[in-house]
């Protein structure tokens, strides 16, 4: 599907601006959040070992737990430390066929992980050395690299501090 153009694009941009004016509050005017943060994001994997090898051995995210899923016998539930007391979790469902990856409404479009400039350079070299295909930083967003994990999950390595987007601090 081609992106909107002309009048349709203008209408979308005008609607976005109205939403910004109606709902977006300045940092000092926002109410405090009602949660502590994201405990973990849980995704589905095709193969537990392949997923562990990719996230721990290739990307360097330590595996911190691997247990049986509490509500599905035989299924594994495992977690990686992705920094700042945040975890990335996975389930597998043995015996179930998983369709090919497909972007859809309600699906995860990508997971952006904040890394330092030195980590970004090291990750780019590692991806290049391993022959992993990625987009960026050549596509106009110099701070990002996008690639897929073995399960089709789109990952972004984002050379930006937590709480900052496009060079602007959004969170204290």
Beta strands, then each sheet from edge to edge (+ up, - down):
strand 1: 40-44
strand 2: 63-68
strand 3: 76-81
strand 4: 87-91
strand 5: 111-114
strand 6: 144-148
strand 7: 154-158
strand 8: 164-165
strand 9: 168-169
sheet 1: 1+ 4+ 3- 2+
sheet 2: 5+ 7+ 6-
sheet 3: 8+ 9-
end
